[in-house]
Amino acid sequence: MEEILRMEHITKRFGEMYANRDINLTILKGEVHTLLGENGAGKSTLMNVLIGLYQPTEGEIYLNGQKVKIDNPAKAVQLGIGMVHQHFMLVEAMTVFENIILGDKKTKGVFIQKDARRQEIKALAEKYGLEVQLDKLITEISVGEQQRVEILKALYRGAELLVLDEPTAALTDIEVEGLFSIMEKLTSEGKSIIFISHKMREVLRVSDRITILRAGETVCTLKREETTGQELANLMIGRELSPSHYEKVTTPGEAVVRLEHVDYHKEAKHAGLNDVSLTIGKGEIVGVAGVDGNGQSQLAQLITGVIAPDAGLVDLKQSKVAKFMPQSFIEEGVSHIPEDRNKMGLIGDMSVKDNIVLKSTGEPRFSRAGGWLLKKKAIRDYALEMQKKYDIRCASIEQDARSLSGGNQQKIILARELEARPDVLIAVHPTRGLDIGATRYVHDTMIEAREAGCGVLLISADFDEILEMSDRILVMFEGQILGEYAGTNPPIEEISLAMAGK
């Protein structure tokens, strides 16, 4: 097959820290080439070099055999490179059509030939099965359609090489299938795709070749048919990954959370709660299984004080909750790993250090005068201690939290939430978008919290995670709990049927 891209000896250094070190990568025309590696392995940095956001410290890039200098994203677009980021780069106040033509260089002068542009976009969308509603605002369309808009935008600008960064992270199963069929159409037309994913099943399904990165360096490139998921996992983390089987708790302590006949907007099947009753015992993990969008988010919001029930009883540590406010729940010993670490878990522009102590600045060990005067040395020393304890990999604790990999961002949240020694931990999709190594770390940390007597509610759309971690399993469907099962030898088929509402 013909080569479209060659990255030779790419090194990217930030101060003394190497994000990429002597990486070689070759992409062939018409292939899906997966980049696989733990969080912090250097995948995003390498792609940011490719699209011109970063300049390499050393190394060269060749496109179609010609050496190129990509010194800004506009140059990458001009050269036929498009990237669909994990967090979409769309202007929410604009329509789908306006987003696609935004910055379009085809139109000269003041006036845009809208009809001609629409026809071109429609033809392109039809060709690749990219179904979009051109006149809808971005806020009015689903996540799956937003992704199709991003792909269409890249193709409209002439992309021959498309980078898809964690493209299935927020999609439903049906949308994932749709994405894979779009990818097949693109590669059958000779376009090339760099696919970044942590989901082994997806990688083995869609890839032609797989390049593994570890600690900023290339480990090897393999053909899909010549490898297995186990081999890839071992290569990613650089050691044998033995299956993890946590011992299950069968007799938890007293209830730290109790819900009785709780309703919240119960007419909204996918965003409400309908007659929900459950308990979480001291020192147990209760897993909530179900397809995303069946009331799980509302359940988490209720037990963290973000929303109040319309009806029913909520007890925390044997006492009825009267005041539904996040601060009250924090004071009652409830910690929260939220479903979106960027929007709800961290303040991206604040430092690693400040995010770690975010909920504790009023404590006497970190401040004087009721929180008005911060003890900067105490905060710094504590943050350094947490960086070491939770293995937060960053150049400095003064670094912005948003600049860290997803796994390291999650470790900041773990440090903040678990060092509070909570009685209750609400963990929502705690390993979403994380690689195998980071996932294992999160799981081990949750088990440690359980062993310390914390009652854990684990909400996850990853069925394997629920089976692995839960001492008891509840199934949610359309705002209701349809079944409760033991975590030891759970009846998988029965649970699967309950998840489908049967």
MARROLUM-950048 format. One line per 2 residues: for each residue y, x, z of N, C-alpha, C. Coordinates in steps of 0.1 Angstrom, whole numbers. Atoms other than C-alpha are relative to their C-alpha. Layout:
N
Y X Z Y X Z Y X Z; ... .
This chain:
502
-12 8 0 0 0 0 13 9 0; -13 -7 1 36 10 -7 7 1 13 .
-7 -2 -13 56 24 22 15 -6 -2; -14 5 0 89 5 30 9 8 10 .
-8 -7 -10 100 23 62 -8 12 6; 6 -12 -8 94 57 78 10 5 10 .
-8 -6 -11 109 67 111 -7 13 4; 7 -13 -3 103 104 117 7 7 12 .
-4 -8 -12 106 123 150 13 -6 7; -12 7 -6 130 97 165 0 3 15 .
-2 -3 -14 143 108 199 14 -7 4; -13 6 -5 169 87 219 1 3 15 .
-2 -4 -14 182 101 251 13 -6 6; -11 5 -7 205 85 276 2 9 12 .
-2 -11 -10 219 114 297 -13 9 0; 12 -9 -1 188 132 310 -13 -9 -3 .
12 9 2 165 101 304 -4 -2 -14; 5 2 13 144 99 273 -6 -15 -1 .
6 13 2 139 63 261 -10 1 -12; 10 -3 11 122 75 229 -1 15 -1 .
2 -15 2 107 110 224 -9 3 -12; 8 -4 12 96 122 190 -10 -10 -5 .
8 12 5 84 88 177 -1 1 -15; 2 1 15 69 85 142 -6 -14 -2 .
5 14 3 64 50 127 2 -2 -15; 0 3 15 55 40 91 -4 -15 -1 .
2 14 3 57 4 79 -3 -2 -15; 3 2 14 40 -7 47 5 -13 -5 .
-4 12 7 51 -33 22 -10 -11 2; 9 11 -1 36 -67 29 -9 0 12 .
8 0 -11 22 -59 63 7 -6 13; -5 3 -14 26 -73 99 -5 12 8 .
2 -13 -8 29 -41 120 5 -3 14; -4 3 -14 28 -47 158 4 12 7 .
-4 -10 -10 46 -26 183 -5 -5 14; 6 4 -13 26 -27 216 3 10 10 .
-3 -9 -11 36 -12 249 5 -7 12; -5 6 -13 45 -18 285 15 -2 -1 .
-15 1 -2 80 -29 295 5 14 3; -5 -14 -3 101 3 294 -7 10 -9 .
7 -10 8 78 19 268 8 6 -11; -9 -5 10 107 23 244 0 -9 -13 .
1 9 12 100 -6 219 14 -5 -4; -13 5 3 134 -22 221 10 10 -4 .
-9 -11 4 153 11 220 -3 4 -14; 3 -4 13 134 21 189 5 -10 -11 .
-5 10 9 143 -12 172 15 0 -1; -15 0 0 179 -9 183 5 12 -8 .
-3 -11 9 179 25 165 -1 -4 -14; 2 4 14 165 9 134 11 -9 -5 .
-10 10 5 191 -19 133 15 5 2; -13 -6 -1 220 5 140 8 -3 13 .
-7 2 -12 229 -6 175 1 14 8; 0 -13 -6 220 29 188 -1 11 -12 .
2 -12 9 222 63 170 -10 9 6; 10 -9 -6 192 85 174 6 14 4 .
-4 -14 -4 197 118 193 -6 10 -10; 6 -8 11 173 133 168 -9 -9 -8 .
9 7 8 152 122 139 7 -6 -12; -5 6 12 155 106 105 -7 -13 -3 .
6 12 5 149 72 89 0 -1 -15; 1 1 14 137 66 54 -4 -14 -4 .
3 13 6 138 33 35 -4 1 -14; 5 -1 14 118 30 3 1 14 -5 .
1 -14 4 115 68 3 13 7 0; -14 -6 0 153 74 6 5 1 14 .
-5 -2 -13 168 89 37 13 -8 2; -12 9 -2 194 65 52 6 3 14 .
-6 -1 -13 219 66 80 5 -14 4; -4 13 -4 222 33 98 9 1 12 .
-9 -2 -11 253 36 119 6 -13 6; -4 13 -6 259 -1 126 -9 -11 -5 .
9 11 5 241 -35 123 3 -5 -14; -3 5 13 260 -45 92 -7 9 -11 .
6 -9 10 246 -14 74 -15 -3 -1; 14 4 0 211 -25 85 -2 -12 -9 .
0 12 8 217 -59 70 1 3 -15; -3 -5 14 230 -43 38 -13 6 -6 .
12 -8 5 198 -22 36 -13 -9 0; 11 9 1 176 -53 39 -9 -1 13 .
7 1 -12 166 -51 76 6 -11 9; -4 12 -9 168 -83 98 -7 0 13 .
7 1 -13 160 -88 134 3 -13 7; -1 12 -8 153 -119 154 -3 4 14 .
1 -4 -14 160 -111 190 -7 -10 9; 7 9 -9 140 -126 219 10 -10 5 .
-11 10 -4 173 -142 231 9 -1 -12; -7 3 13 188 -158 200 15 3 0 .
-14 -4 2 221 -146 186 8 -11 -8; -6 11 8 234 -181 175 12 -5 8 .
-12 5 -6 268 -196 181 -2 -15 3; 5 13 -4 260 -228 200 10 -11 -4 .
-9 10 4 292 -246 191 1 -3 -15; 0 1 15 285 -243 154 -13 -7 -5 .
12 6 6 261 -261 131 -10 10 -5; 10 -9 6 229 -246 117 6 6 -13 .
-6 -5 12 246 -243 83 11 11 2; -11 -9 -2 277 -226 97 -6 13 6 .
6 -12 -6 255 -201 117 -7 8 -11; 7 -7 10 235 -192 86 10 7 -9 .
-10 -6 10 266 -185 64 10 9 8; -10 -8 -8 286 -168 93 -1 15 -4 .
0 -14 4 296 -134 81 -6 3 -14; 7 -2 13 281 -140 47 10 7 -10 .
-8 -8 9 294 -114 22 0 -5 -15; 1 5 14 285 -135 -9 12 -7 -4 .
-12 8 3 316 -156 -6 13 9 0; -12 -8 1 348 -139 -19 12 -9 2 .
-12 9 -1 383 -152 -10 -1 -9 12; -2 9 -12 393 -179 14 -10 -11 0 .
8 13 1 372 -208 1 -15 3 -1; 14 -1 0 335 -211 8 -6 -11 -9 .
7 10 9 314 -228 -20 -12 -6 8; 10 5 -9 296 -249 5 -12 -7 -7 .
11 7 7 275 -270 -19 -10 11 -6; 8 -11 6 262 -238 -37 -8 7 11 .
7 -7 -12 254 -222 -3 -11 -9 5; 10 9 -5 236 -253 9 -13 0 -9 .
11 0 9 214 -254 -22 -8 13 1; 7 -13 -2 205 -217 -18 -8 0 13 .
7 0 -14 196 -222 19 -12 -10 -1; 10 10 0 176 -253 12 -12 5 -8 .
11 -5 9 156 -236 -16 -8 11 8; 7 -11 -8 149 -206 7 -8 -6 11 .
7 7 -11 139 -229 36 -13 -6 -5; 12 7 6 115 -248 13 -11 11 -4 .
9 -10 5 100 -216 -1 -9 6 11; 7 -6 -11 90 -203 33 -4 -10 11 .
5 10 -10 83 -235 52 9 0 12; -9 -1 -11 114 -230 74 8 -13 1 .
-6 13 -1 122 -266 83 12 0 10; -12 0 -9 158 -269 97 9 -11 -4 .
-10 11 3 185 -295 100 14 6 0; -12 -8 2 216 -280 85 13 -5 7 .
-13 5 -6 242 -303 100 -1 -2 15; 1 1 -15 229 -303 136 7 12 7 .
-5 -11 -8 247 -283 163 -12 8 6; 11 -8 -6 226 -254 177 -5 -6 13 .
3 6 -13 227 -272 211 -9 -13 -2; 7 13 2 210 -303 195 -14 3 -5 .
13 -3 6 179 -285 181 -9 7 10; 10 -6 -9 147 -272 198 0 15 -1 .
1 -15 0 140 -236 206 -7 5 -13; 8 -3 12 114 -235 178 9 0 -13 .
-8 2 11 140 -247 153 11 11 0; -10 -11 -1 166 -222 166 -6 13 -6 .
6 -12 6 141 -194 158 -1 -1 -15; 1 2 15 136 -208 123 14 3 -6 .
-14 -2 5 174 -207 119 3 15 -1; -2 -15 0 174 -170 129 -7 7 -11 .
7 -6 11 147 -162 104 6 -3 -13; -6 4 12 164 -181 77 13 8 -2 .
-13 -7 1 197 -164 85 -3 15 -5; 4 -13 4 180 -130 81 -4 1 -15 .
5 0 14 163 -139 48 12 -3 -9; -12 3 8 196 -154 35 8 12 -3 .
-7 -12 2 211 -120 40 -8 11 -7; 8 -9 9 184 -104 19 -10 9 7 .
9 -8 -8 160 -91 46 -13 2 -7; 13 -3 5 129 -74 32 -9 5 11 .
7 -4 -12 119 -60 66 6 -8 12; -4 8 -11 120 -84 95 -6 4 13 .
4 -4 -13 118 -74 132 0 -13 8; 1 11 -9 105 -102 155 -3 5 14 .
1 -5 -14 110 -94 192 -5 -11 9; 6 10 -8 87 -114 214 2 -14 -5 .
-4 12 6 89 -143 190 -6 -13 6; 7 12 -5 65 -167 208 3 -3 14 .
-2 1 -14 78 -162 243 4 -14 5; -5 13 -4 95 -196 245 -5 -12 -9 .
4 11 9 76 -216 219 -12 -7 5; 12 8 -3 50 -244 223 -11 5 -9 .
12 -4 8 15 -239 209 2 -4 -15; -1 5 14 23 -260 178 11 8 -7 .
-10 -8 6 55 -240 172 -5 14 -3; 5 -14 2 36 -207 175 -9 -1 -13 .
8 1 12 11 -219 148 9 -1 -12; -10 1 11 41 -228 126 6 13 -3 .
-6 -14 2 56 -193 131 -10 8 -7; 10 -8 6 23 -177 122 -2 -3 -15 .
1 4 15 21 -197 89 12 5 -8; -12 -5 7 57 -187 81 -2 16 -2 .
2 -15 2 48 -150 87 -10 3 -11; 10 -2 11 18 -153 64 7 -2 -14 .
-7 2 13 41 -167 36 9 12 -3; -9 -11 2 66 -139 41 -8 12 -5 .
7 -12 4 40 -111 39 -7 -2 -14; 6 3 13 23 -128 9 10 2 -11 .
-11 -3 9 57 -124 -8 4 14 -1; -3 -14 0 57 -87 -1 10 4 11 .
-9 -4 -11 81 -88 29 -8 6 11; 7 -6 -11 72 -67 59 5 -5 14 .
-4 5 -13 73 -77 96 -4 10 11; 3 -7 -12 75 -56 127 0 -10 12 .
3 10 -10 60 -78 155 -1 6 13; 1 -5 -13 67 -71 191 -5 -11 10 .
6 10 -9 44 -89 216 -8 6 10; 9 -5 -11 25 -85 248 -13 -8 0 .
11 9 -1 0 -113 241 -11 5 -9; 10 -7 7 -32 -96 231 -7 -8 -11 .
6 9 9 -47 -126 214 8 -1 -13; -9 2 12 -17 -130 191 0 13 -8 .
0 -13 6 -16 -92 184 -13 1 -9; 13 -2 7 -53 -92 173 -1 -11 -11 .
0 10 10 -47 -124 153 9 3 -12; -10 0 11 -16 -116 132 2 14 -6 .
-3 -13 4 -15 -78 129 -9 6 -11; 8 -8 10 -26 -56 100 -2 14 7 .
1 -13 -7 -18 -24 120 8 -1 13; -6 1 -13 -8 -18 156 3 14 4 .
-4 -13 -6 12 11 170 3 -1 15; -1 1 -14 10 17 207 10 11 5 .
-10 -9 -6 40 32 226 -3 1 15; 2 -2 -14 37 46 261 10 10 5 .
-10 -9 -6 65 61 282 9 6 -11; -10 -5 10 88 64 251 -6 8 -11 .
6 -8 11 62 82 229 -11 -8 -7; 10 6 8 38 72 202 -14 4 5 .
13 -3 -4 2 70 214 -9 2 -13; 8 0 12 -15 61 181 3 -13 -8 .
-1 12 8 -16 36 152 -14 -3 -4; 14 5 3 -48 15 147 0 -11 -10 .
2 12 8 -60 -10 121 -6 -10 9; 4 11 -9 -66 -44 137 -15 -1 0 .
14 1 0 -102 -45 126 -8 11 7; 7 -11 -6 -110 -12 142 2 1 15 .
-3 0 -14 -99 -21 177 -4 -13 7; 2 12 -8 -104 -45 206 11 -2 10 .
-10 2 -10 -81 -61 232 -1 9 12; 2 -9 -11 -97 -40 259 5 14 -3 .
-4 -14 4 -91 -7 240 15 1 -1; -14 0 1 -55 -17 233 7 0 14 .
-6 0 -13 -48 -25 269 -2 13 7; 2 -13 -6 -63 8 280 10 10 -5 .
-9 -9 6 -42 27 255 14 -2 4; -14 3 -4 -10 9 265 3 5 14 .
-3 -4 -14 -13 17 302 -5 14 4; 4 -14 -1 -30 51 298 -11 2 11 .
11 -1 -10 -59 43 322 -9 -12 -2; 9 11 1 -89 21 324 5 -12 8 .
-5 11 -7 -79 -14 333 -12 -9 4; 11 8 -4 -106 -29 354 4 -14 3 .
-4 14 -2 -107 -67 357 4 -2 15; -5 2 -14 -88 -79 388 -6 -13 5 .
5 13 -5 -106 -105 409 5 0 15; -5 2 -14 -86 -115 440 -8 -9 8 .
8 9 -9 -104 -130 469 7 -12 2; -7 13 -1 -97 -167 472 0 -4 15 .
-2 6 -13 -84 -183 504 -5 -14 0; 5 14 0 -104 -214 513 5 -8 12 .
-5 7 -11 -89 -222 547 14 5 4; -14 -4 -3 -51 -218 547 5 -5 14 .
-6 4 -12 -29 -222 577 7 -13 -1; -8 13 0 -6 -251 586 9 -1 -12 .
-8 2 12 14 -267 558 15 5 2; -14 -5 0 47 -249 551 9 -9 -9 .
-7 9 9 56 -274 524 -9 -13 -1; 8 13 2 46 -311 522 9 -10 -7 .
-7 10 7 57 -336 496 -9 -13 0; 8 13 0 47 -373 499 7 -10 -8 .
-5 11 9 52 -398 471 14 2 -5; -13 -4 4 82 -380 457 3 -4 -15 .
-5 3 13 101 -394 427 13 7 -3; -13 -5 5 128 -378 406 1 -4 -15 .
-1 5 14 140 -395 374 -14 -3 -6; 14 1 3 104 -407 371 -2 -7 -14 .
2 6 14 111 -426 338 0 11 -11; -1 -12 10 117 -391 321 -13 8 2 .
13 -5 -1 81 -381 315 0 16 0; 1 -14 1 89 -345 306 11 7 8 .
-10 -6 -8 118 -339 330 2 -7 14; 0 8 -13 109 -360 361 -12 2 8 .
12 0 -9 85 -364 390 -3 -14 3; 4 14 -2 65 -395 395 -11 0 11 .
9 2 -11 48 -402 429 -8 13 3; 6 -13 -2 41 -365 436 -2 3 15 .
4 -4 -14 22 -356 468 -7 14 -1; 7 -13 0 12 -320 476 3 7 13 .
-3 -8 -11 9 -295 504 -2 15 -4; 3 -14 2 12 -257 504 -2 6 14 .
4 -5 -14 -5 -240 534 5 14 2; -4 -14 -3 6 -208 551 -12 9 -5 .
10 -10 5 -12 -179 534 -9 -5 -11; 8 4 11 -23 -196 503 8 -1 -13 .
-7 2 13 -14 -197 466 -5 -13 -7; 3 12 7 -12 -231 450 5 1 -14 .
-4 -2 14 -12 -229 413 2 -14 -7; -2 12 7 3 -256 391 -2 3 -15 .
4 -2 15 -13 -257 356 6 -12 -8; -5 10 9 0 -277 327 8 5 -11 .
-8 -4 11 17 -275 294 15 -1 4; -14 -1 -4 54 -265 298 7 -13 -3 .
-8 12 2 78 -294 302 -7 -13 4; 7 12 -6 57 -318 323 5 -3 14 .
-5 2 -13 79 -318 354 0 12 9; 2 -12 -8 71 -283 366 14 6 5 .
-13 -6 -3 108 -271 364 6 -9 12; -6 9 -10 119 -302 385 -7 2 13 .
7 -3 -13 92 -295 411 5 12 7; -6 -13 -5 105 -259 415 14 -2 5 .
-14 2 -4 141 -271 417 1 -8 13; 0 8 -12 132 -297 443 -3 8 13 .
5 -8 -12 114 -272 466 9 12 3; -10 -11 -3 143 -247 463 14 -7 3 .
-12 7 -4 170 -274 471 10 -2 -11; -9 2 11 186 -275 436 3 -14 -3 .
-1 14 2 179 -312 432 -5 -7 12; 5 8 -11 173 -340 457 -9 -11 -6 .
8 11 5 145 -366 453 6 -13 0; -5 14 0 152 -402 444 -7 -8 11 .
8 7 -10 124 -413 468 -11 10 5; 11 -8 -6 97 -398 490 5 9 11 .
-3 -9 -12 95 -373 518 -3 15 -4; 2 -14 2 99 -335 516 1 7 14 .
0 -8 -13 89 -314 547 0 15 -3; 1 -15 0 95 -277 552 -3 4 14 .
5 -5 -13 76 -261 580 0 -11 11; 2 12 -9 68 -295 596 13 -8 3 .
-12 8 -2 104 -307 595 5 -6 -12; -5 7 12 119 -333 572 13 6 -4 .
-12 -5 6 145 -320 548 10 -11 -1; -11 10 1 178 -339 551 10 4 -10 .
-11 -5 8 201 -317 531 -6 9 -11; 5 -7 11 192 -306 496 10 9 -6 .
-9 -10 5 212 -275 489 -7 14 0; 7 -13 1 199 -240 478 2 8 13 .
-3 -8 -12 216 -223 508 -8 -4 12; 8 6 -11 199 -246 533 -15 5 -1 .
14 -4 2 165 -238 517 -2 15 2; 1 -15 -2 172 -200 517 0 2 15 .
0 -2 -14 180 -203 554 -13 -4 7; 13 5 -5 147 -221 559 -11 9 -4 .
11 -10 3 128 -191 545 -7 -3 -13; 6 3 13 123 -203 509 6 11 -10 .
-4 -10 11 124 -175 482 -4 -5 -13; 2 7 13 124 -182 445 0 11 -11 .
1 -8 12 113 -162 414 3 -10 -11; -3 11 9 131 -184 388 -6 2 -14 .
6 0 13 118 -193 353 7 9 -10; -8 -8 9 146 -175 335 7 11 8 .
-5 -11 -9 153 -141 351 14 4 -4; -14 -3 5 185 -136 329 10 -10 5 .
-10 10 -3 202 -169 335 0 -4 15; 0 5 -13 190 -177 370 -4 10 11 .
6 -9 -10 175 -146 386 9 12 3; -9 -12 -1 201 -118 380 14 -3 -5 .
-13 -1 7 237 -112 373 1 13 -8; 2 -11 9 234 -90 343 10 11 0 .
-11 -10 0 268 -73 346 1 7 13; 0 -7 -13 262 -63 382 -11 10 0 .
9 -11 0 244 -32 391 -14 -4 6; 14 2 -6 207 -29 401 2 -1 15 .
-3 0 -15 220 -21 437 5 -13 5; -7 13 -5 242 -52 440 -9 -12 -2 .
9 11 1 215 -75 426 -11 0 11; 10 -1 -11 190 -62 452 5 -7 13 .
-5 5 -13 213 -72 481 8 -13 -2; -9 11 4 229 -102 464 0 -11 11 .
1 11 -10 216 -127 491 2 5 14; 0 -5 -14 220 -104 521 14 6 4 .
-12 -8 -3 256 -91 519 7 -5 13; -6 5 -12 266 -113 549 -6 5 12 .
7 -5 -12 241 -96 572 7 12 6; -7 -11 -7 255 -72 598 -4 14 -5 .
4 -13 5 234 -43 584 7 4 -12; -6 -3 13 253 -46 551 15 -2 0 .
-15 4 1 288 -58 561 5 -2 15; -7 3 -12 314 -62 588 9 -12 -2 .
-10 11 1 339 -90 595 -6 -12 -8; 6 11 7 315 -117 584 -2 1 -15 .
3 -2 15 308 -102 550 12 4 -8; -12 -3 7 343 -93 541 1 15 -3 .
-1 -14 2 339 -55 545 -15 5 -2; 13 -4 3 308 -41 529 -3 14 4 .
4 -13 -4 289 -11 543 -7 7 -12; 5 -4 13 285 7 510 -11 10 1 .
10 -10 -2 264 36 522 -14 -7 4; 12 7 -4 239 12 539 -6 -8 -11 .
5 7 12 237 -9 507 -7 10 -9; 6 -10 9 231 22 486 -13 5 5 .
12 -5 -5 205 36 509 -12 -10 -1; 11 11 0 186 3 511 -4 -2 -15 .
3 2 14 188 -1 473 -9 11 -5; 9 -11 4 173 34 468 -14 -1 6 .
13 2 -7 145 26 493 -8 -11 -8; 6 11 8 138 -7 473 -4 5 -14 .
3 -6 13 139 12 440 -13 7 0; 12 -8 -2 112 35 453 -12 -9 3 .
11 9 -4 91 8 470 -5 -9 -11; 4 10 11 91 -16 440 -1 7 -14 .
1 -8 12 90 12 414 9 -5 -11; -10 5 10 122 0 396 4 12 -8 .
-2 -11 8 125 23 367 14 -1 -7; -14 0 6 162 29 359 6 14 1 .
-7 -13 0 185 58 352 7 2 14; -7 0 -12 205 49 383 1 -14 6 .
-2 14 -6 209 20 408 14 -5 -3; -13 5 4 245 18 395 -1 -6 -14 .
1 5 13 232 8 361 0 -15 0; 0 15 1 238 -28 349 -14 -5 -1 .
14 6 0 207 -50 355 -4 -4 -14; 4 5 13 209 -64 320 -6 11 -9 .
4 -11 9 202 -29 305 -15 4 3; 14 -4 -3 167 -27 321 -10 -9 -8 .
11 8 7 134 -39 306 -3 -12 9; 3 12 -8 121 -73 316 -8 2 12 .
8 -3 -12 95 -58 339 8 5 12; -8 -6 -10 120 -38 358 11 -10 6 .
-9 11 -5 144 -68 360 -8 -9 10; 9 9 -9 115 -88 375 -2 7 14 .
2 -8 -13 110 -60 401 12 -1 9; -12 1 -8 146 -63 412 -1 -14 8 .
1 14 -6 140 -101 418 -10 0 11; 10 0 -10 108 -94 437 5 7 12 .
-5 -7 -11 125 -68 459 9 -9 8; -10 8 -7 153 -92 468 -7 -12 7 .
6 12 -5 131 -123 473 -11 3 11; 11 -2 -9 101 -108 491 4 8 12 .
-5 -7 -12 120 -84 514 6 -9 10; -6 10 -9 135 -116 529 -11 -5 10 .
12 5 -8 99 -121 544 0 -15 0; 0 14 1 98 -157 532 -12 -7 6 .
11 9 -4 77 -185 546 -6 -7 -12; 4 7 12 76 -201 511 5 8 -12 .
-4 -7 12 77 -184 477 -3 -10 -12; 1 8 12 83 -205 446 1 10 -12 .
1 -9 11 72 -184 416 -2 -7 -13; 1 8 12 79 -199 382 -1 9 -12 .
3 -10 12 64 -181 351 4 14 4; -5 -13 -5 67 -149 371 -3 12 -9 .
3 -12 9 51 -127 344 3 -3 -14; -4 3 14 65 -144 313 7 11 -7 .
-6 -11 7 73 -118 287 -3 14 5; 3 -13 -5 58 -90 308 -13 6 -6 .
12 -6 5 32 -65 297 -11 1 11; 12 0 -9 -2 -59 314 3 7 13 .
-3 -8 -12 10 -32 338 9 -7 10; -10 7 -8 40 -52 350 -5 -13 6 .
6 13 -5 20 -84 353 -9 3 12; 9 -4 -11 -6 -66 375 9 2 12 .
-9 -3 -11 23 -54 397 5 -12 7; -5 13 -5 37 -89 401 -11 -7 8 .
11 7 -7 3 -103 409 -3 6 13; 4 -7 -13 -5 -76 435 11 -3 11 .
-10 2 -9 29 -82 451 0 -14 6; 1 14 -5 24 -120 453 -12 -1 10 .
12 0 -9 -11 -114 469 4 6 14; -5 -6 -13 6 -91 495 8 -10 8 .
-8 10 -7 31 -119 503 -10 -11 6; 10 10 -5 1 -144 507 -6 6 13 .
6 -6 -11 -16 -119 530 9 1 13; -10 -1 -11 16 -117 551 2 -14 6 .
-1 14 -6 13 -155 557 9 -9 -8; -9 8 8 36 -167 529 -8 -11 -7 .
6 10 9 28 -200 512 6 1 -14; -5 -3 14 31 -195 474 -3 -12 -9 .
2 10 11 36 -222 447 2 8 -13; 0 -7 13 28 -206 414 0 -10 -12 .
-1 9 12 40 -225 383 -1 9 -12; 2 -8 11 27 -210 351 -6 -7 -12 .
6 6 12 19 -221 315 -11 9 -5; 11 -9 4 -6 -192 313 -12 -4 9 .
12 6 -7 -39 -208 322 -8 12 7; 8 -11 -6 -56 -174 328 7 5 13 .
-7 -4 -12 -29 -165 353 -3 -10 12; 3 10 -10 -35 -198 372 -14 2 5 .
13 -1 -5 -72 -192 373 -2 13 8; 1 -13 -7 -68 -155 384 6 -1 14 .
-8 -1 -12 -43 -162 412 -2 -11 10; -2 12 -8 -47 -197 426 -12 -1 10 .
10 4 -9 -66 -206 458 -3 -15 -1; 2 14 5 -61 -242 448 8 -2 -12 .
-7 3 13 -51 -256 414 4 -15 -1; -5 14 3 -30 -287 407 3 -1 -14 .
-3 2 14 -26 -301 372 12 -10 -1; -12 9 2 8 -317 362 0 -5 -15 .
-1 5 14 11 -340 332 10 -12 1; -11 11 0 42 -362 325 5 -3 14 .
-6 2 -13 56 -357 359 -9 -4 12; 10 4 -10 24 -366 378 -10 11 2 .
11 -9 -3 -3 -346 395 -13 -8 -3; 12 7 5 -35 -356 377 -13 5 7 .
12 -5 -6 -60 -335 397 3 12 9; 0 -12 -9 -66 -309 425 -14 6 0 .
13 -7 1 -93 -283 422 0 13 8; 1 -12 -8 -106 -254 443 2 12 -10 .
-2 -12 8 -96 -219 431 -13 8 -2; 12 -7 1 -131 -206 436 -9 -8 -10 .
8 7 11 -153 -214 405 6 -13 -4; -6 13 4 -129 -240 392 -6 -6 -13 .
6 7 12 -142 -266 366 10 1 -12; -10 -2 10 -123 -252 336 1 -11 -10 .
-1 11 10 -132 -280 311 7 -12 6; -6 11 -6 -122 -306 336 15 2 1 .
-14 -3 -2 -89 -289 343 7 -1 -14; -6 1 14 -82 -285 305 2 -14 -4 .
-1 14 4 -88 -322 300 12 -6 8; -11 5 -8 -64 -330 329 14 4 -6 .
-12 -6 6 -38 -307 313 5 -8 -13; -3 7 12 -40 -328 281 2 -15 4 .
-2 14 -4 -36 -360 302 -12 -9 -1; 12 8 2 -72 -371 299 -8 -1 13 .
